[in-house]
Structures are given as structure tokens and as C-alpha cells.
């Protein structure tokens, strides 16, 4: 029998209604069951709402335990400008000791600002150590009492956790205005990729939307891609660097963020991985689960430092400021987006041809095509085939038609080959120019030098218009008359391992054809170690004199109060002399005057030598190279047109094998010749060096001892923000990866180069 009965009942006290109903007790049971179900599911549903992530949607809110971090960065972005420096605790961002103001008047020099900040930090270190020694906190007065109430405990440790953060309010406002040029395109790219549009604020954290932004670690563009990560999604080379293009790098950023999310299934972790790396966040997730607060509080890694721990908090703060921009920055004037037209080059093109046929200036080409690097803009390299050339549609209409009218004589099938020369003692620019049949002015232009620059030992110079290889030059020179005339006196020289006639001629500043004539050599490739060669005596004497002249002078005795005396020689090496105490670990600074600071940048060090060393017979197709900084197996595979798997197999290595700097690696040369490998390798390192010194200068040198527990990674990334190769260049006699406690090292201190 059905439980349903007609609702109408003349004897009932209930109001009359049409339809059917249930007995009252059943209704009460159903209602009670429903309420209990809702109550029991509420925490679960709340947890799901907090933890469930999707690829194209996520509600970004400040997680519990992150409030102090996010609030700190909100102040950085919206309250304090670059004229403010926040002295704070590195771990607890609620602890702000003081906000140092540099004033609105004439800007203080960087050195004056540093001195002011150092005095402030010393003041609070002294107070914290005083509190740590105090037995009765009630005796503390004024400033010490304020610091005691602020820090509460662990005062001695807090004295070592002090950090300075420069305000960013003015830069953030400028970034918001600049973002108007790209916002619509960026939103469209992220929408097409089905990614949260909130991710588009990341360039505010990374670069303030500065197209030419470049960090001391080598990150470039508005998304601050490093070379290694950028190469996964873009072309990053000596002629083109797509990290500099705002749109191409945005497409790459979308791919990277999507890849991070698929690997981590969490947007807070995926965003943190943008700074720290996907593999590192995978390890952190395995150890501490998928909640960002637990990872930041618990995960420990030498590379998971202040920047990585705060990256998600910075993102949330930037998102809040952008969403409330009218409140924080009233009267914003966004830059207008520019409609661009483009054409894909099907051939290699010289910039002069493009200037002529497109009617554009060199500056305009550079402005609208930021991915083109200096070698292309200066004309040393051609614009590569496949490059998407851009120009404003309203200023340069019919770009496609103009491209089609370029004659075949201006189109090329290959890129200009690069040739390099490493400066040796006794070399001069005029001597190098004469030796390679070029001019001093061309050397200036091709190497970004001016007439105040002096070349230095170890510097790598690019040779303009040098097309013949050393071997072909050796063969052809036999048929040419020698330009130099030597006296008849000669001296015997014993051939060393890996010597060839080109090296020997360069070493003694003579000509290959003169060596061929003096020694009656018919085949220049048939030299062997131990063989005796006749070398013109006058060139040997000149070589010895030049070498003696280029040696650094012995410094005078240092004053008693100094523990080190620093001198800079032509090769930019630094000598620590007259050491007073071998046990002292006091930091000693060398502060350059204006002239010395200028010379430090003129004589900037070259990267570590990257010359190819083929210890095996060329016919075997196996070369041996020495691993240098910032090199990976994928680099070697690319430069040798070879797979990583074959290089691993040749060296008996596994995929997880570590590649150590200065170790020897065998490279097969079956698909690429060694000269081409060397050219690509030199361009890679030269590009890193050029980018760095276009954006940073060396102000002064610091000699200090390595502290206990300190790693080379912390010295370069956390303390001084300098690249590994630069530190190695100033410590040529040391293996910087195995420094011992108390060992003195030279630190080059850098500062950004002001634009314009």
C-alpha cells in the first residue's frame, strides 16, 4: 500500500492544499537526514573547493599561514618606492626593523646608499646581540625594547637573518602602464591555452614588463627565461634570442606553466616551479605533500632560498594590486597596443638590405624586432632564415610586397661564419688586425670596443670577414710571397703536443710561410711532438720582451692596517699580497676609485677557455673537450648535430650522470666538423658574456674567506648575485666548486648599467 494519501482531510487541522503529501513523521526523518548529510559533507566540500585545481580555472586566494608574506609584498608593490629600503627578517616578514628613506632630492649614489644601509644593519645586529646577552629583558630601554617586542625570541639567529628589500611602487606603476601594449595579446594567448588569466600578472613580479630586462643570472625578457629553460621552447642563439620578444616569450611561458601544472596538479606549486624548477617542486611535493604552506615551511634545499619561498606570495600580492589598481594607482595611463604586420624570411638577409628595401632605420628594426641580437643589428651576422620580421602596420604597409621585391643577389642560403681569436701576451689590436688582414676600426666595431678600451690576455675577439680556416690558410700561404723580411739568425723550437704551424706562428708573431721556408716543410699537417723547427730569432726576442713588459708589477708593501693589498694587471687577475694574518677571516674590501672602476670594466675577464682539444686522431672522428660553465650534454649534442644518447654511450654515462666543470668529455664528429662545433660553442659563451656586460659593470673587488657551511651556489646566487663564470674568471687558480673553509677568494661586486 502506498504511503501517499490525499492531502485533503476535513478532520485535519492542517491548511487545505491541492496535491499529495507524506505523513509528518516521515517528513521529519527526511529533513533530519538531509541536514545531517549537509553538515557531514561541509568540511569535505570546503577541502575540495580549496584543493581541487583545474587547468583553466583556479580561485587564487591567500592560504592560511601566508598572510604575513603576502601583506609584506603588497607593501613593497603599492606603498614603498625605490627610494625606500625595508630592513626586515628573512624568515618572518612581520618583522620590519626600519624603512630607510633615501630622500626625494638629488639621488644618492649607489655607494652612499650601500653605506647608509650597512650602518642601519649594523645598528640592529648590535641591538639583537645585546638583547641576546641580556638576562633581564625588563632592563631594556627605548629602541632595544621595541626590537625585543618585535622579535620575541631567537635574537642571535635573527641577527644573521637580516635582509634589505627595495620598494617597487614606482616600478610597479610603470609596469602597469607598459602592460597596456601587450595585455590583450597575452590574455588571448592564455585563453587559447585554457590557462587562468590571472597568470598574466607574473611579468609584474619578474620584470615590470620591461622588454630589455636582464638579470645577473642571465634571465632575459618580460618573463625572465634563463637560457636553459628558454631553449626548451624558443630559439636562443647568437643571432636571435626569442626570450626578448614579449609575444614569443609569452607563448613559451604558457607552455611552461601548463607543463608545470600537469606535472604538479597544483597552481601554487606550478607557479613556484616557474622560479624554482619543476623537478625541485616534485621533490618538495613528495616530501611535504601538495600544500604550498607546508612546502615553504618545511622543504630544505640549497636552491630553495628566499626568492623561491616567496615567489607565490609575490604573485598573490601582485595579483591583488593589479585587481585594485585604481585604488593604489589612480590616474593610470596605459600604453596603447600597436598593430603589427609581419613577414617570414625565406632566406638569410643582411640588415643593410632590409634597411634599403623596407625603408627602415637600424634603430627601428631593433625596436620592433627585439629578438634580434647585437651581432645581427651591427651587421656581423645575417637575419636568419625562418625569422618572423615585424613592423608597425600603419608605418610600413605592404611589407610582404616589399619583401618579394628584394633581389636574389641580396638573399643568402647560409649564415656568416664566425671566427675567433684569443688574445695572448704581447698582442696589440693593430698586430691582430695586420695578422688577419683586417683593420683596427673593424675590430672595434665587431667587438663592441672603443678607443679607450685595451685588449687583455685571454680576451676572445671576433674576427671580421675571416672566411678561411687555419688549414686552408696554411696551404694557400705557400703560394704567396712573405710580407715580412727577417734576418738570417734562427733559434730552434721543439714542437709540443697539439701544436700546429698556425699556433707556432701566432706564438712567435711570425708568418706560416716563413716557417715553411725556413724548415723546408712540404706538408704542413705532418708535425709531430719533439720535432725541431727553426724560428726567426728576432721574433723570439720580441716575444720575450713583450712577455716581460706584460707581467704585473710587484706591489709595494701594504700599510699595517691592511690585511690584503689588491692590484689589477692587464689580464684583470687580482693578487692578494702582504697577508698579515693567516687565521683572520675578516672581510677585506678594495673600493675602486673612478679610474680603477673604469679599467675594471675595460679589462673585463673572458669566460674560461673553450678551445676544442682533439686529443684523438681526426680520422677517428672522436674529439675530447673540457667541460665549461653553463654547458650541458644537450649543448654538445646540438653543436655536434648528434643525439645526447650517443654522447652518453660514448662516455659510458647514464642520463642522470652529473656533468662536472673541467671534466673531460668525448664528442663524436661524424655529422659536424670540429671547427663548426668550436664556432657554435664560442658564440654561446660570447653571447652570455656580451649580454652580461651590456647590463652590468664591476664596481669593486672584495677579498674574503669562505665561511663554514657556505656553498659556492649561495655565494653566487644568494649573497652577491654574480654568475659562476665571472667568479671563476677572478679566481683562475682555484677550483671554485671545491673551496675549503677559510680559503680566500676574490669577489667582483657588480651593479646595473644605467640605460641611456
Secondary structure, 3 states (H helix, E strand, C coil): CCCCEECCCCCCCCCCCCCEECCHHHHHHHHHHHHHHHHHHHHHHHHHHHHCCCCCCCCCCCCCCCHHHHHHHHHHHHCCCCCEEEEEECCCCCCEEEEEECCCCCCCCHHHHHHHHHHHHHHHHHHHHHHHHCCCHHHCCHHHHHHHHHHCCCHHHHCCCEEEEECCHHHHHHHHHHHCCCHHHHHHHHHHCCCCHHHHHHHHHHCCCCCCCECCCCCECCCCECHHHHCCCCCECCCEEHHHCHHHHHHHHHHHHHHHHHHHCCHHHHHHHHHHCHHHHHHHHHHHCCCHHHHHHHCCCCCCCHHHHHHHHHHHHHHHHHHCHHHHCCCCCCCCCCCEEEEECCCEECHHHHHHHHCCCHHHHHHHCCCECHHHHCCCCCECCCCEEEEECCCCCCHHHHHHCCCHHHEECCCCCCCEEECCCCCCHHHHHHHCCCCHHHHHHHCCCCCCCCCCCCCEEECCCCCCCHHHHHHHHHHCCCCCCCCCCEEEEECCCCCCHHHHHHHCCCCHHHHHHHHCCCCCCCCCCCCEEEEEHHHHHHHHHHHHHHCCCCCCCCCCCCCCEEEECCCCCEEEECCCCCCCCCCEEECCCHHHHHHHHHCCCCCCCCCCECCCCHHHCEEEEECCCCCCHHHHHHHCCCCHHHHHHHCCCCCCCCCCCCCEEEEECCCCCHHHHHHHHHHHHHHHHHHHHHHEEEEEEEEEECCCCCCHHHHHHHHCCCCHHHHHHHCCCCCHHHCCCCCEEEEEEEEECCCC
